Amino acid sequence: MREPPSATAATWQPGPYERESSGIAQLMRALGVPSYEALLALSTREPARYWDTVTRLCGIAWRVPPQAYADLSRGPQFPRWFPGAQLNWVETVFAHARTPQGAQRPAVVAEKEDGSVQQLDYAQLELQVREFAAGLAALGVGRGDRVGLLMENGVEATVSLLAIACMGAVVVPLFSGFGVDAIAARLSAAEARLVIATTGFQRRGKRVDVQAPMREAWARLPGVQTIVWKHGAHAPTAGTGDGPRDAYWEAVAQSGVGRALAPVAMAPDDAFMVIYTSGTTGKPKGVVHTHGSFPLKIAHDAVVHFDVHPGDRFAWPADMGWIAGSLVLCCALLRGATLVCYDGAPDFPDWSRMSRLVERHRVTHFGSAPTLIRGMASNEAVATRGDVSSVRLLITAGEGIDPEHFGWFQRHFGRGTQPLVNYTGGTEASGALLASVLVRPIPPSGFNTTSPGVDVDVADLQGRPLTGAVGELVVRQPFVGMTQSFWQDDARYLDTYWSTVPGLWLHGDLALRREDGNFFMMGRSDDTLKVAGKRLGPAEVEEVVLELPGVAEAAAIGVDDADKGQKLVVFVVPTPDASNGGSTDALARAATAHVDKRLGRPFRPAAVHAVRQLPKTRSSKIMRRVIRSVYCGTPPGDLSSLDNPAALDDIRAVRPDAGA
């Protein structure tokens, strides 16, 4: 059992369990190293030895073992991982179905917004995946074909994604809130031949129609031969608008009964996923993940950072259209844990939904975006009604989190004793660049390590290492998990990551490494503020503003200024109490004074605006780029990942020229 930290400790401390029995402790013993520091050094100095040990510990199922760690003959930008090997990563999931203790273990437990629950054990999951793969093969899908997946999280989405990978095809995940243009652009770019799509789902008790925009997009996609529709419990009458190229999820699954397809052997650098992520300008980028890269990185992180063991229950609500959907699935199923899915609004019917989810399914690992944490903290009395005593580890990721809400989440969902792991990487990196391990103290809102196996550094734009100053997050060597270029666009891939500092992967994030070895994220590079010649990450401002009791959310941007180069403008979302009874003008004045006091007069905001909501992606990332563009009256660029378009009206309403 863990020893609880002292009542006054701000930093979580490891106990006997973490030091002796956690996944990272097991890996240290397997490598024969005396300390975590020795493991971290070995992981980039001797990567072949490190990854051989990791894949053995994680039980990765090779058809043919690798002959080497990597082939770098095309340069560090284009590595070929584990040359000579063959595998299909789904076989590592199936391995849990082939042991007496694993076969009957729950693999997927899926709760819908209406409270209904579906469940599959590992033996049932393997059979359904292989039969559905056979059904897709009967529709003409083959190795290397791209298959769109537009579906809410749950059993069918899990089976679909695994079946596509199992048969050697390539999944193209699509956000369930995408409009017609975004759907069509991504499926066209990937040259998809089939799409698996839901007809719709429930959100806050109302049906969200997905079939109409999908059909409209289909009219622009001559290469898509068939759509396989999943009809939900609240769907309108099946058959509306159906044609000869329509198929149905249940029928495709049934057609494979008795003809289960064996997993297809793939090379480690064969793609299994093309997932699109928005750039600041231009078309979305097609990130390519392969059988021998993404799954191995996620299995590694599940052991090293999240301490996931067979039989654990892993819940981290995420849309299947973003990288978090695949990441969460792999974290649980590659480790023989139970994947607990939730399809619905996190505050429906009230803010207790997440803690009740933990209670109902005895969740051991619970992940949440900072935005959701702030929402629960603002509604603490209701949000904490569920029994969270089963939680062993917490995760937060997707954006920066301030120490106050980091501490709130750990106290109220982790009882003040369980570790909270901050985790950051991104779609292009598969998993973590920075995270925490359980054998080191964890600082509030920070990261206590670079992810082993990834040669991460904080550097200036000449590539020189920085400590005690904000710099660029870079990677000095190719790493397992990095995107295999962009889909059919090597030039854009090289320009995005490898052109700014020759020889280094520049990730596009700002970070601070302290003298004690802990790291802190400071925002995106393109969000950098430079006020009166002083460089400032937006997270530094936002954390200060979020210390005020009346502020639920905050976003800081830089606006061009003739005198200072840039001036600081801050947007705040008041808490319910502040909105109901307080003056937003008073809150703006308080925020201005607080930033002045905490960061100094040069960083005093030129303006603070109270708004009802901030523009966000479905994965709850605040879109500072969009805020800045709308506020300044410039084209906002790609808005396909924007979840709440009404927030743009709030920003326009406070523009300096709004009354003109």
Order of alpha helices (4+ residues) and beta strands (2+ residues): alpha-alpha-alpha-alpha-beta-beta-beta-beta-alpha-alpha-beta-beta-alpha-beta-alpha-beta-alpha-beta-beta-beta-alpha-beta-beta-alpha-beta-beta-alpha-beta-alpha-beta-alpha-beta-alpha-alpha-beta-alpha-beta-beta-beta-beta-beta-alpha-beta-beta-beta-beta-alpha-beta-beta-alpha-alpha-beta-alpha-alpha
